[in-house]
Amino acid sequence: MFSVTLMPSDNNSQLCSHLKNTLSENIYDYFDASSVQFWESDEDQIIFVDNKIQEPKWGITINAENRVVLEEFLENMESPVPLELLES
């Protein structure tokens, strides 16, 4: 299994329902819904060691069976907000 997490480049970006729907449409062209997890962090749960460091408020984790499909998705990914890739 191959896993990646996509997070917004702008840590202040909010995951509104329109953005989530737009991203879902693009992702579900490549992956089954059970392979994709949208997550949002609760500010009360985040403990900053250094107050200068900001973490994204949301992200998308994709667990893929096929690395080729995952790489194709990442090469052709369209998003209304810039996303950064974190490979697991």
WOWOFEN-V358221 format. One record per backbone hydrogen bond with DSSP energy under -1.0 kcal/mol. CO is the residue of the C=O (numbers start at 1). NH is the residue of the N-H. Records with the same first field share a line. If there is no record, write none. Layout:
CO=NH / NH
//
This chain:
2=64
3=88
4=62
5=86
6=60
7=84
10=13
14=16
16=20
17=21
18=22
19=23
20=24
21=25
22=26
23=27
24=28
27=30 / 31
32=35
33=36
35=63
37=61
39=59
42=45
50=53
57=41
59=39
60=6
61=37
62=4
64=2
66=70
67=71
68=72
69=73
70=74
71=75
72=76
82=9
84=7
86=5
//
